[in-house]
């Protein structure tokens, strides 16, 4: 499947911002499952790409002059291999066994993981865990905030894709399975609000397998990966800091559409 992406994030500030810095993980890279055909960032100024500790493509946008607005755009086309269920990487998966503040497994999450997996830690067990978390935590926009932890969202039985992913990571890591947060895009014809998405990957049989709790999908046929990390803070597409500005308004628009792959026959 070939996906076309258009993603714009606009910040508007009530007062003048003296300086700001934005960490952008908005650029996908080639892997066994996806091939980037074209990609472009539209930024207020040119920024060089670098790699962060998790191998994500990172752009650091620094604005030292006063400003009232920031508009960040990303667009491109990526081919997705719909037949591939797992991805192999040379990096060690062991760092992804570590808990963070957002993914700490409390007693309730550990008990839930043990109950659903029943001393198993294979793919079928984690698929069962994925379905159980979906049933336990109702998808409810506005029920949580960026800083809501897995334990808090699990106790409230509500959240969004970020919370579903954090809860899955907490459970998987409590079972000793390396698991990581994935940010990216999802093509879904009837769920426009899920175009910008998050899901989990777990290390099983020397490869990374996907688990999308929100949509109960264990095969990433329509998922385009941007970045990975221990939690949301490591992998979110846009994260920044500023001095001044007062009240902030943020508007994001993401459009994900499939496009026809034209095959050229050479005679």
The 8 nearest C-alpha neighbors of each residue, nearest first, counted from 0:
[[1, 79, 78, 2, 81, 80, 257, 221],
 [0, 2, 78, 258, 257, 77, 79, 260],
 [3, 1, 257, 77, 76, 256, 258, 78],
 [2, 4, 76, 256, 255, 75, 257, 258],
 [5, 3, 255, 74, 75, 254, 76, 6],
 [4, 6, 74, 254, 253, 73, 255, 7],
 [7, 5, 253, 73, 72, 252, 74, 4],
 [6, 8, 72, 252, 251, 71, 73, 253],
 [9, 7, 251, 71, 250, 70, 72, 252],
 [8, 10, 70, 250, 249, 69, 71, 251],
 [11, 9, 249, 69, 68, 248, 70, 250],
 [10, 12, 68, 248, 247, 67, 249, 9],
 [13, 11, 247, 244, 67, 14, 246, 68],
 [12, 14, 246, 245, 244, 247, 11, 15],
 [15, 13, 244, 245, 12, 16, 67, 243],
 [14, 16, 244, 67, 66, 65, 17, 243],
 [17, 15, 244, 243, 66, 65, 18, 242],
 [16, 18, 65, 242, 243, 15, 64, 66],
 [19, 17, 63, 242, 62, 16, 241, 64],
 [20, 18, 241, 62, 240, 61, 242, 63],
 [19, 21, 61, 239, 240, 60, 62, 241],
 [22, 20, 239, 60, 238, 59, 23, 61],
 [21, 23, 59, 238, 239, 237, 58, 60],
 [24, 22, 237, 58, 25, 236, 57, 21],
 [25, 23, 236, 57, 26, 56, 226, 237],
 [24, 26, 236, 23, 225, 27, 73, 237],
 [25, 27, 24, 225, 56, 28, 38, 57],
 [28, 26, 225, 224, 25, 29, 35, 56],
 [27, 29, 35, 30, 26, 56, 225, 34],
 [30, 28, 34, 33, 35, 27, 31, 32],
 [31, 29, 33, 32, 34, 28, 86, 87],
 [30, 32, 33, 86, 29, 87, 34, 83],
 [31, 33, 80, 30, 79, 83, 86, 34],
 [34, 32, 79, 30, 78, 29, 31, 80],
 [35, 33, 29, 78, 77, 36, 30, 79],
 [34, 36, 77, 37, 29, 76, 78, 28],
 [37, 35, 77, 76, 34, 38, 78, 75],
 [36, 38, 75, 76, 35, 39, 77, 74],
 [39, 37, 75, 74, 76, 40, 36, 35],
 [38, 40, 74, 73, 75, 41, 37, 26],
 [39, 41, 73, 72, 42, 74, 38, 71],
 [40, 42, 72, 71, 73, 39, 43, 70],
 [43, 41, 71, 44, 40, 72, 45, 70],
 [42, 44, 41, 45, 70, 69, 71, 60],
 [45, 43, 42, 46, 60, 41, 62, 61],
 [44, 46, 42, 47, 43, 60, 41, 40],
 [47, 45, 58, 60, 44, 48, 59, 42],
 [48, 46, 58, 49, 45, 59, 57, 60],
 [47, 49, 58, 57, 56, 46, 50, 59],
 [48, 50, 57, 56, 58, 51, 47, 55],
 [51, 49, 56, 54, 55, 57, 52, 48],
 [50, 52, 54, 55, 53, 57, 49, 56],
 [53, 51, 54, 50, 55, 228, 233, 56],
 [54, 52, 51, 55, 228, 227, 50, 226],
 [53, 55, 51, 50, 52, 56, 227, 226],
 [54, 56, 226, 50, 51, 53, 57, 227],
 [57, 55, 50, 49, 26, 24, 48, 54],
 [56, 58, 24, 49, 50, 23, 48, 55],
 [59, 57, 48, 23, 22, 46, 60, 47],
 [60, 58, 22, 21, 23, 61, 57, 46],
 [59, 61, 21, 20, 58, 46, 22, 62],
 [62, 60, 20, 19, 63, 59, 21, 18],
 [63, 61, 19, 18, 64, 20, 60, 65],
 [64, 62, 18, 61, 19, 65, 17, 20],
 [63, 65, 62, 18, 17, 66, 16, 19],
 [66, 64, 17, 16, 18, 15, 63, 67],
 [67, 65, 16, 15, 68, 64, 17, 18],
 [66, 68, 12, 15, 11, 16, 14, 69],
 [69, 67, 11, 10, 66, 12, 70, 9],
 [68, 70, 10, 9, 71, 11, 67, 43],
 [69, 71, 9, 8, 10, 72, 68, 42],
 [72, 70, 8, 42, 7, 41, 9, 69],
 [71, 73, 7, 41, 40, 6, 8, 42],
 [74, 72, 40, 6, 39, 5, 41, 7],
 [75, 73, 5, 4, 39, 38, 6, 40],
 [74, 76, 38, 37, 4, 3, 39, 77],
 [75, 77, 3, 37, 36, 2, 4, 35],
 [76, 78, 35, 36, 2, 34, 1, 79],
 [77, 79, 1, 34, 33, 0, 2, 35],
 [78, 80, 33, 0, 81, 32, 1, 77],
 [81, 79, 32, 82, 83, 33, 78, 0],
 [80, 82, 220, 83, 79, 0, 219, 221],
 [81, 83, 80, 84, 220, 32, 218, 79],
 [84, 82, 81, 85, 80, 32, 86, 31],
 [83, 85, 218, 82, 208, 219, 86, 209],
 [86, 84, 208, 207, 83, 206, 87, 209],
 [85, 87, 207, 206, 31, 88, 32, 208],
 [86, 88, 206, 207, 85, 205, 89, 31],
 [89, 87, 90, 86, 206, 91, 207, 205],
 [88, 90, 91, 87, 92, 206, 205, 86],
 [91, 89, 88, 92, 53, 93, 54, 87],
 [90, 92, 93, 89, 94, 88, 95, 177],
 [91, 93, 95, 94, 177, 90, 202, 96],
 [92, 94, 95, 91, 96, 177, 97, 176],
 [95, 93, 96, 92, 97, 91, 177, 229],
 [96, 94, 177, 93, 97, 178, 92, 179],
 [95, 97, 177, 172, 94, 93, 176, 178],
 [98, 96, 95, 94, 99, 172, 229, 93],
 [99, 97, 103, 102, 96, 100, 169, 172],
 [100, 98, 102, 101, 103, 97, 229, 230],
 [99, 101, 103, 102, 148, 98, 149, 230],
 [100, 102, 148, 99, 149, 103, 165, 230],
 [103, 101, 169, 99, 165, 149, 98, 100],
 [102, 104, 98, 100, 99, 169, 101, 105],
 [105, 103, 169, 108, 109, 102, 170, 173],
 [104, 106, 108, 107, 109, 103, 150, 169],
 [105, 107, 109, 108, 110, 104, 111, 150],
 [108, 106, 110, 105, 109, 111, 104, 150],
 [109, 107, 111, 104, 110, 105, 106, 170],
 [110, 108, 112, 106, 111, 107, 104, 170],
 [109, 111, 113, 107, 108, 112, 114, 106],
 [110, 112, 108, 114, 109, 113, 107, 115],
 [113, 111, 109, 170, 115, 114, 110, 116],
 [114, 112, 110, 116, 117, 111, 115, 109],
 [113, 115, 111, 112, 117, 116, 110, 118],
 [116, 114, 112, 113, 128, 117, 111, 127],
 [115, 117, 124, 119, 113, 118, 114, 112],
 [118, 116, 113, 119, 114, 115, 112, 124],
 [119, 117, 116, 113, 120, 174, 114, 115],
 [120, 118, 116, 117, 124, 121, 113, 125],
 [119, 121, 124, 118, 116, 125, 174, 122],
 [122, 120, 124, 123, 119, 125, 203, 204],
 [123, 121, 125, 124, 126, 120, 203, 208],
 [122, 124, 126, 125, 121, 127, 120, 119],
 [123, 125, 116, 127, 122, 121, 126, 120],
 [126, 124, 128, 122, 127, 123, 129, 121],
 [125, 127, 129, 123, 128, 124, 122, 130],
 [128, 126, 124, 125, 130, 129, 131, 123],
 [127, 129, 125, 131, 126, 130, 115, 132],
 [128, 130, 126, 212, 132, 127, 131, 125],
 [129, 131, 133, 127, 128, 132, 215, 126],
 [132, 130, 128, 134, 133, 129, 135, 127],
 [133, 131, 135, 129, 134, 130, 136, 128],
 [132, 134, 130, 131, 136, 135, 212, 213],
 [133, 135, 131, 132, 136, 130, 137, 129],
 [134, 136, 132, 133, 156, 131, 137, 153],
 [137, 135, 156, 157, 133, 134, 132, 138],
 [136, 138, 157, 139, 156, 135, 158, 134],
 [137, 139, 159, 158, 157, 136, 140, 213],
 [138, 140, 158, 142, 157, 137, 159, 141],
 [141, 139, 142, 159, 158, 138, 143, 157],
 [140, 142, 143, 139, 144, 158, 159, 157],
 [141, 143, 158, 140, 139, 157, 144, 159],
 [144, 142, 141, 158, 147, 152, 145, 140],
 [143, 145, 147, 146, 142, 141, 158, 148],
 [144, 146, 147, 143, 231, 161, 148, 232],
 [145, 147, 144, 148, 101, 143, 100, 232],
 [148, 146, 144, 145, 143, 151, 152, 149],
 [149, 147, 101, 151, 150, 146, 152, 102],
 [148, 150, 166, 165, 152, 102, 151, 101],
 [149, 151, 153, 148, 152, 154, 105, 104],
 [152, 150, 154, 148, 153, 149, 155, 147],
 [153, 151, 155, 149, 154, 150, 157, 158],
 [152, 154, 156, 150, 155, 151, 149, 136],
 [153, 155, 151, 156, 152, 150, 157, 107],
 [154, 156, 152, 157, 153, 151, 136, 158],
 [157, 155, 136, 153, 154, 135, 152, 137],
 [158, 156, 136, 137, 155, 139, 152, 138],
 [159, 157, 139, 138, 162, 142, 143, 152],
 [158, 160, 138, 162, 161, 140, 139, 163],
 [159, 161, 163, 162, 213, 197, 164, 196],
 [160, 162, 164, 159, 163, 197, 165, 231],
 [163, 161, 165, 164, 159, 158, 160, 149],
 [164, 162, 160, 166, 161, 165, 212, 159],
 [163, 165, 167, 161, 162, 198, 166, 199],
 [164, 166, 162, 168, 149, 102, 167, 163],
 [167, 165, 149, 169, 163, 164, 168, 162],
 [166, 168, 164, 170, 169, 165, 171, 163],
 [169, 167, 165, 171, 166, 170, 178, 172],
 [168, 170, 104, 102, 166, 172, 167, 171],
 [169, 171, 173, 167, 112, 168, 172, 108],
 [172, 170, 168, 174, 176, 173, 169, 167],
 [173, 171, 175, 176, 174, 96, 169, 170],
 [172, 174, 170, 171, 175, 169, 109, 104],
 [175, 173, 171, 172, 176, 170, 120, 112],
 [174, 176, 172, 173, 177, 96, 171, 120],
 [175, 177, 172, 171, 174, 178, 96, 202],
 [178, 176, 96, 95, 202, 201, 172, 92],
 [179, 177, 201, 95, 200, 168, 176, 202],
 [178, 180, 229, 200, 228, 199, 95, 227],
 [179, 181, 199, 230, 228, 227, 229, 198],
 [182, 180, 227, 198, 197, 199, 226, 179],
 [183, 181, 197, 226, 225, 234, 196, 235],
 [182, 184, 224, 225, 196, 223, 195, 197],
 [185, 183, 195, 223, 196, 194, 222, 224],
 [184, 186, 222, 194, 221, 196, 187, 223],
 [185, 187, 221, 255, 194, 188, 256, 184],
 [188, 186, 190, 189, 185, 191, 194, 193],
 [187, 189, 190, 186, 191, 256, 255, 194],
 [188, 190, 187, 191, 192, 186, 193, 194],
 [191, 189, 187, 192, 193, 188, 194, 186],
 [190, 192, 193, 194, 189, 187, 188, 254],
 [191, 193, 190, 194, 195, 253, 196, 189],
 [192, 194, 191, 195, 196, 190, 185, 187],
 [195, 193, 185, 184, 191, 192, 196, 186],
 [196, 194, 184, 193, 183, 185, 253, 197],
 [195, 197, 184, 183, 193, 194, 182, 185],
 [198, 196, 182, 181, 160, 161, 183, 164],
 [197, 199, 211, 181, 164, 210, 180, 182],
 [200, 198, 180, 210, 164, 181, 179, 209],
 [199, 201, 209, 208, 179, 178, 207, 210],
 [200, 202, 178, 208, 207, 177, 203, 179],
 [203, 201, 207, 177, 206, 178, 205, 208],
 [204, 202, 205, 206, 201, 207, 208, 121],
 [203, 205, 206, 202, 207, 121, 122, 208],
 [206, 204, 203, 202, 87, 207, 88, 86],
 [207, 205, 87, 86, 202, 203, 204, 85],
 [206, 208, 202, 86, 85, 201, 200, 203],
 [209, 207, 85, 200, 201, 202, 206, 84],
 [210, 208, 200, 217, 199, 218, 219, 211],
 [211, 209, 217, 199, 200, 212, 216, 198],
 [210, 212, 198, 216, 215, 213, 214, 199],
 [213, 211, 215, 129, 214, 133, 163, 210],
 [212, 214, 160, 211, 215, 133, 163, 138],
 [213, 215, 216, 212, 211, 133, 160, 210],
 [216, 214, 212, 211, 213, 130, 129, 217],
 [215, 217, 211, 214, 218, 210, 212, 219],
 [218, 216, 210, 209, 211, 219, 215, 126],
 [217, 219, 84, 216, 220, 209, 210, 208],
 [220, 218, 222, 221, 209, 217, 84, 216],
 [219, 221, 81, 218, 222, 80, 79, 82],
 [222, 220, 186, 219, 185, 223, 79, 81],
 [223, 221, 185, 219, 184, 220, 224, 186],
 [222, 224, 184, 183, 185, 225, 221, 79],
 [225, 223, 183, 226, 182, 27, 222, 184],
 [226, 224, 27, 183, 182, 26, 25, 223],
 [225, 227, 234, 55, 182, 181, 224, 24],
 [228, 226, 181, 234, 180, 182, 179, 53],
 [229, 227, 233, 234, 180, 230, 179, 53],
 [228, 230, 179, 180, 95, 233, 99, 231],
 [231, 229, 180, 228, 232, 233, 234, 165],
 [232, 230, 234, 235, 233, 180, 161, 228],
 [231, 233, 230, 234, 235, 228, 238, 229],
 [234, 232, 228, 231, 230, 229, 235, 227],
 [233, 235, 227, 226, 228, 231, 232, 182],
 [234, 236, 231, 237, 232, 182, 233, 238],
 [237, 235, 24, 25, 23, 234, 238, 182],
 [238, 236, 23, 235, 22, 24, 21, 239],
 [239, 237, 22, 21, 23, 235, 236, 240],
 [238, 240, 21, 20, 22, 237, 241, 19],
 [239, 241, 20, 19, 21, 242, 238, 18],
 [242, 240, 19, 18, 243, 20, 16, 239],
 [243, 241, 18, 17, 16, 19, 244, 240],
 [242, 244, 16, 17, 245, 241, 15, 14],
 [243, 245, 16, 14, 15, 12, 13, 246],
 [244, 246, 14, 13, 243, 247, 12, 15],
 [245, 247, 13, 12, 244, 248, 14, 11],
 [248, 246, 12, 11, 245, 13, 249, 10],
 [247, 249, 11, 10, 12, 250, 246, 9],
 [248, 250, 10, 9, 11, 247, 251, 8],
 [251, 249, 9, 8, 10, 248, 252, 7],
 [250, 252, 8, 7, 9, 253, 249, 6],
 [251, 253, 7, 6, 8, 254, 250, 5],
 [252, 254, 6, 5, 194, 195, 7, 255],
 [253, 255, 5, 4, 6, 256, 194, 252],
 [256, 254, 4, 186, 3, 194, 253, 2],
 [255, 257, 3, 2, 258, 254, 186, 4],
 [258, 256, 2, 1, 3, 0, 259, 255],
 [259, 257, 1, 2, 260, 256, 3, 0],
 [258, 260, 261, 1, 257, 0, 2, 262],
 [259, 261, 262, 258, 1, 0, 78, 257],
 [262, 260, 259, 263, 258, 264, 1, 0],
 [261, 263, 260, 264, 259, 265, 1, 258],
 [264, 262, 265, 261, 266, 260, 259, 258],
 [263, 265, 262, 266, 261, 260, 259, 1],
 [266, 264, 263, 262, 261, 260, 259, 36],
 [265, 264, 263, 262, 261, 260, 259, 36]]
